[in-house]
């Protein structure tokens, strides 16, 4: 190969290299920084760009898409001296490529260390029960602290999530026994409250029944007294009528009362318990005579004509009562 051919080949290779150095195409989702003799000048956005070879060069290629970092598991001591294992994930996005490239070295490692430190700080200020039940509160506190700390680096921390908070096995078993005892306690309290409420309702029902029974007895006594009062009034009125009839000379009224008392006495004697025989110590004719007096009174009442006995002669003995 001659000298001219070799020179042409070298020039061709140099031209290709210069062409690749001069023409740059930035892919979507990335930004590249441009340096002039090692000094940052500007940032290339996605698309085709032309640089001055040798004078300008590419500095850092920054991923502008949202990225996810795995937070490794670490041991954290809570406020009540319980040791738990905690891990999580971080979602962040670069907003300023120049700051992300030149304000911090090893951006991802620095962000992870910030997240892990703030997780230890947040959980260390809480008891074990709080750290297990207030995961959202821990996420929010860590997010605010890390976002403020990484703002000068040109990134935005969008979300921080704790994936798992795992206490030691013996502590988990102790918490399970405690939870079981607490549930049994609540069950016993609820059962006792149920029995208490049932006894209260039962006592209230008995009280109401006693009140209603007393009111019923009171009403019955009142009505019984009223009935007796009316019966007494009727008896008094009947007695007054009989007295008036006797005063007018109608002796059959006395026979009516005597016959009534006879019949009531016989009825009571016949209705006596274990009574098989009824002894009649008087003549049945007397009762029949009294009944005749009752019939006579009935006829007088229906005819509205009072029976007038003939006046007794002076010195004559009055006739005996019927049935005597």
C-alpha positions as CSV (number, residue, x, y, z in Angstrom):
1,X,0.0,0.0,0.0
2,X,1.4,3.4,-0.9
3,X,1.8,6.4,1.3
4,X,-1.0,8.2,-0.4
5,X,-3.4,5.3,0.2
6,X,-2.5,5.1,3.9
7,X,-3.0,8.8,4.3
8,X,-6.4,8.6,2.6
9,X,-7.4,5.8,4.9
10,X,-6.3,7.7,8.0
11,X,-8.2,10.8,6.9
12,X,-11.3,8.6,6.2
13,X,-11.2,7.1,9.7
14,X,-10.6,10.6,11.2
15,X,-13.6,11.9,9.3
16,X,-15.8,9.2,10.5
17,X,-14.8,9.8,14.1
18,X,-15.3,13.5,13.8
19,X,-18.7,12.9,12.2
20,X,-19.7,10.7,15.1
21,X,-18.4,13.3,17.6
22,X,-20.1,16.1,15.8
23,X,-23.5,14.6,15.2
24,X,-25.4,13.3,18.4
25,X,-28.9,12.0,18.7
26,X,-30.4,12.0,22.3
27,X,-33.1,9.3,22.9
28,X,-36.4,10.2,24.4
29,X,-36.5,10.2,28.2
30,X,-32.9,11.3,28.5
31,X,-30.9,14.5,28.7
32,X,-27.2,14.8,28.0
33,X,-24.9,17.5,29.4
34,X,-22.3,19.2,27.1
35,X,-18.9,20.1,28.3
36,X,-16.3,22.3,26.7
37,X,-12.8,21.3,27.8
38,X,-14.4,19.7,30.9
39,X,-16.7,22.6,31.8
40,X,-20.5,22.4,31.6
41,X,-22.0,24.5,28.9
42,X,-25.5,23.4,28.2
43,X,-27.9,20.4,28.1
44,X,-29.1,18.4,25.1
45,X,-32.7,17.5,25.0
46,X,-34.1,14.5,23.1
47,X,-33.4,14.8,19.3
48,X,-30.6,15.4,16.8
49,X,-27.8,17.8,17.8
50,X,-24.4,18.9,16.3
51,X,-21.3,19.6,18.4
52,X,-17.9,21.0,17.6
53,X,-15.5,18.1,17.7
54,X,-12.6,18.3,20.1
55,X,-13.9,21.5,21.6
56,X,-17.3,20.1,22.8
57,X,-18.0,16.7,24.3
58,X,-20.8,14.8,26.1
59,X,-20.5,15.0,29.9
60,X,-23.3,12.9,31.7
61,X,-26.2,11.0,30.3
62,X,-29.1,11.6,32.7
63,X,-32.3,9.5,32.8
64,X,-35.2,11.9,33.1
65,X,-37.9,9.2,33.6
66,X,-39.3,8.3,37.0
67,X,-37.1,5.6,38.6
68,X,-37.6,3.1,41.4
69,X,-35.0,2.3,44.1
70,X,-35.2,-0.7,46.4
71,X,-34.5,0.2,50.0
72,X,-32.6,-2.7,51.5
73,X,-33.8,-4.3,54.8
74,X,-32.3,-2.8,57.9
75,X,-32.7,-3.2,61.7
76,X,-34.4,-0.3,63.4
77,X,-34.8,0.2,67.2
78,X,-38.2,1.6,68.3
79,X,-38.8,4.0,71.2
80,X,-39.6,1.0,73.5
81,X,-36.4,-0.8,72.5
82,X,-37.9,-3.3,70.2
83,X,-35.9,-4.3,67.1
84,X,-37.7,-4.5,63.8
85,X,-36.6,-5.1,60.2
86,X,-37.8,-2.5,57.7
87,X,-37.5,-2.3,53.9
88,X,-39.2,-0.2,51.3
89,X,-39.2,1.4,47.9
90,X,-38.6,5.0,46.6
91,X,-40.0,6.6,43.5
92,X,-38.1,9.7,42.2
93,X,-37.6,11.7,39.0
94,X,-34.8,14.0,37.8
95,X,-36.1,17.5,37.0
96,X,-32.8,19.3,36.4
97,X,-30.1,17.2,34.6
98,X,-27.3,19.6,35.3
99,X,-27.9,19.6,39.1
100,X,-28.3,15.8,39.1
101,X,-25.0,15.5,37.2
102,X,-22.8,18.0,39.1
103,X,-24.4,18.7,42.5
104,X,-24.0,15.2,43.9
105,X,-21.9,12.2,43.3
106,X,-23.6,8.8,43.0
107,X,-27.1,10.2,43.1
108,X,-28.9,6.9,43.7
109,X,-26.6,5.9,46.6
110,X,-27.0,9.3,48.2
111,X,-30.8,9.1,47.9
112,X,-31.0,5.6,49.4
113,X,-28.8,6.7,52.4
114,X,-31.1,9.6,53.0
115,X,-34.2,7.4,52.9
116,X,-32.7,4.8,55.3
117,X,-31.6,7.4,57.8
118,X,-35.0,9.1,57.9
119,X,-36.8,5.8,58.3
120,X,-34.7,5.0,61.3
121,X,-35.4,8.5,62.7
122,X,-39.2,8.2,62.2
123,X,-39.6,4.7,63.6
124,X,-37.2,5.4,66.5
125,X,-39.5,8.1,67.7
126,X,-42.5,5.7,68.0
127,X,-43.4,2.7,70.1
128,X,-43.7,-0.7,68.4
129,X,-47.5,-0.6,68.3
130,X,-47.4,2.9,66.7
131,X,-44.8,1.9,64.1
132,X,-47.0,-1.1,63.1
133,X,-50.3,0.8,63.0
134,X,-49.1,4.2,61.6
135,X,-47.3,3.2,58.5
136,X,-48.9,5.9,56.4
137,X,-47.7,8.5,58.9
138,X,-44.2,7.2,58.7
139,X,-44.3,7.3,54.9
140,X,-45.4,10.9,54.9
141,X,-42.8,12.0,57.4
142,X,-39.9,10.3,55.5
143,X,-41.2,11.6,52.1
144,X,-41.2,15.2,53.3
145,X,-37.8,15.0,54.9
146,X,-36.1,13.3,51.9
147,X,-37.8,15.5,49.3
148,X,-36.5,18.6,51.0
149,X,-33.0,17.2,51.3
150,X,-32.8,16.1,47.7
151,X,-34.3,19.3,46.2
152,X,-30.8,20.9,45.6
153,X,-29.8,17.8,43.6
154,X,-32.5,18.6,41.0
155,X,-34.7,15.6,41.7
156,X,-38.2,15.2,43.0
157,X,-39.1,12.3,45.4
158,X,-42.7,11.4,44.5
159,X,-43.4,8.5,46.8
160,X,-41.8,6.4,49.6
161,X,-43.4,3.2,50.8
162,X,-42.5,0.9,53.6
163,X,-43.0,-2.6,52.2
164,X,-42.6,-4.5,55.5
165,X,-42.0,-3.9,59.2
166,X,-41.1,-7.3,60.8
167,X,-40.6,-7.6,64.5
168,X,-38.8,-10.6,66.0
169,X,-40.6,-14.0,66.1
170,X,-40.8,-14.1,69.9
171,X,-42.2,-10.6,70.0
172,X,-44.8,-11.6,67.4
173,X,-45.9,-14.5,69.5
174,X,-46.1,-12.3,72.6
175,X,-48.2,-9.8,70.7
176,X,-50.5,-12.6,69.5
177,X,-51.0,-13.8,73.1
178,X,-51.7,-10.3,74.2
179,X,-54.2,-9.8,71.4
180,X,-55.9,-13.1,72.3
181,X,-56.2,-12.0,75.9
182,X,-57.5,-8.6,75.0
183,X,-60.2,-10.2,72.8
184,X,-61.2,-12.6,75.5
185,X,-61.4,-9.7,77.9
186,X,-63.7,-7.8,75.5
187,X,-65.8,-10.9,75.0
188,X,-66.2,-11.4,78.8
189,X,-67.1,-7.7,79.2
190,X,-69.7,-7.9,76.5
191,X,-71.2,-11.1,77.9
192,X,-71.4,-9.5,81.4
193,X,-73.1,-6.5,79.9
194,X,-75.6,-8.7,78.2
195,X,-76.5,-10.5,81.4
196,X,-76.7,-7.2,83.2
197,X,-79.0,-5.7,80.6
198,X,-81.2,-8.9,80.7
199,X,-81.5,-8.7,84.4
200,X,-82.4,-5.0,84.3
201,X,-85.1,-5.7,81.6
202,X,-86.4,-8.7,83.6
203,X,-86.6,-6.5,86.8
204,X,-88.4,-3.8,84.8
205,X,-90.9,-6.3,83.5
206,X,-91.6,-7.7,87.0
207,X,-92.0,-4.2,88.3
208,X,-94.4,-3.3,85.5
209,X,-96.4,-6.5,86.1
210,X,-96.6,-5.8,89.8
211,X,-97.8,-2.3,89.1
212,X,-100.4,-3.5,86.6
213,X,-101.5,-6.2,89.1
214,X,-101.9,-3.7,91.9
215,X,-103.9,-1.4,89.6
216,X,-106.1,-4.3,88.6
217,X,-106.8,-5.3,92.2
218,X,-107.5,-1.6,93.0
219,X,-109.9,-1.4,90.1
220,X,-111.6,-4.7,91.2
221,X,-111.9,-3.6,94.8
222,X,-113.4,-0.3,93.7
223,X,-115.9,-2.0,91.5
224,X,-116.7,-4.6,94.2
225,X,-117.3,-1.8,96.7
226,X,-119.5,0.0,94.2
227,X,-121.5,-3.2,93.6
228,X,-121.9,-3.6,97.4
229,X,-123.0,-0.1,97.7
230,X,-125.6,-0.5,95.0
231,X,-126.7,-3.8,96.5
232,X,-127.1,-2.1,99.9
233,X,-129.0,0.8,98.3
234,X,-131.3,-1.8,96.6
235,X,-131.7,-3.7,99.9
236,X,-132.5,-0.5,101.7
237,X,-135.0,0.6,99.0
238,X,-136.6,-2.9,99.1
239,X,-136.8,-2.7,102.9
240,X,-138.4,0.8,102.7
241,X,-140.9,-0.5,100.2
242,X,-141.8,-3.4,102.4
243,X,-142.1,-1.1,105.4
244,X,-144.4,1.1,103.5
245,X,-146.5,-1.9,102.4
246,X,-146.7,-3.2,106.0
247,X,-147.7,0.3,107.2
248,X,-150.5,0.3,104.6
249,X,-151.7,-3.0,106.0
250,X,-150.2,-5.4,103.4
251,X,-148.8,-8.3,105.5
252,X,-147.9,-10.3,102.4
253,X,-144.7,-8.2,102.1
254,X,-143.4,-9.9,105.3
255,X,-144.2,-13.3,103.8
256,X,-142.1,-12.3,100.8
257,X,-139.0,-11.5,102.9
258,X,-139.5,-14.7,104.9
259,X,-139.8,-16.8,101.8
260,X,-136.7,-15.2,100.3
261,X,-134.6,-15.9,103.3
262,X,-135.9,-19.5,103.4
263,X,-134.9,-20.1,99.8
264,X,-131.5,-18.6,100.3
265,X,-130.8,-20.7,103.4
266,X,-131.9,-23.9,101.6
267,X,-129.7,-23.0,98.6
268,X,-126.7,-22.4,100.8
269,X,-127.4,-25.7,102.7
270,X,-127.7,-27.7,99.5
271,X,-124.5,-26.2,97.9
272,X,-122.4,-27.0,101.0
273,X,-119.4,-29.2,100.1
274,X,-119.7,-33.0,100.9
275,X,-123.5,-32.5,101.6
276,X,-125.5,-35.5,100.7
277,X,-128.6,-35.0,102.8
278,X,-130.6,-31.9,103.6
279,X,-132.6,-31.8,106.8
280,X,-135.7,-29.5,106.8
281,X,-136.6,-28.6,110.4
282,X,-139.9,-26.9,109.3
283,X,-143.0,-27.8,107.5
284,X,-143.0,-27.4,103.7
285,X,-146.5,-25.9,104.0
286,X,-145.0,-22.8,105.6
287,X,-142.7,-22.2,102.6
288,X,-145.6,-22.9,100.2
289,X,-147.7,-20.3,102.1
290,X,-144.9,-17.8,101.8
291,X,-144.8,-18.5,98.1
292,X,-148.5,-17.9,97.9
293,X,-147.8,-14.5,99.5
294,X,-145.2,-13.8,96.8
295,X,-147.7,-14.7,94.1
296,X,-150.2,-12.4,95.6
297,X,-147.8,-9.6,95.6
298,X,-147.0,-10.2,92.0
299,X,-150.6,-10.1,91.0
300,X,-151.0,-6.8,92.9
301,X,-148.0,-5.4,91.1
302,X,-149.3,-6.4,87.7
303,X,-152.8,-5.1,88.3
304,X,-151.6,-1.9,89.9
305,X,-154.3,-2.4,92.5
306,X,-153.0,-2.9,96.0
307,X,-154.7,-5.6,98.0
308,X,-156.8,-4.2,100.9
309,X,-157.4,-6.5,103.7
310,X,-160.8,-6.0,105.5
311,X,-160.5,-4.0,108.6
312,X,-160.4,-6.0,111.7
313,X,-163.4,-5.9,114.0
314,X,-162.9,-4.3,117.3
315,X,-161.6,-7.0,119.8
316,X,-160.9,-9.6,117.1
317,X,-157.6,-11.4,116.9
318,X,-155.6,-10.7,113.7
319,X,-155.1,-13.7,111.5
320,X,-151.7,-15.5,111.6
321,X,-149.1,-15.1,109.0
322,X,-149.2,-17.6,106.2
323,X,-146.9,-20.5,106.8
324,X,-146.6,-19.9,110.6
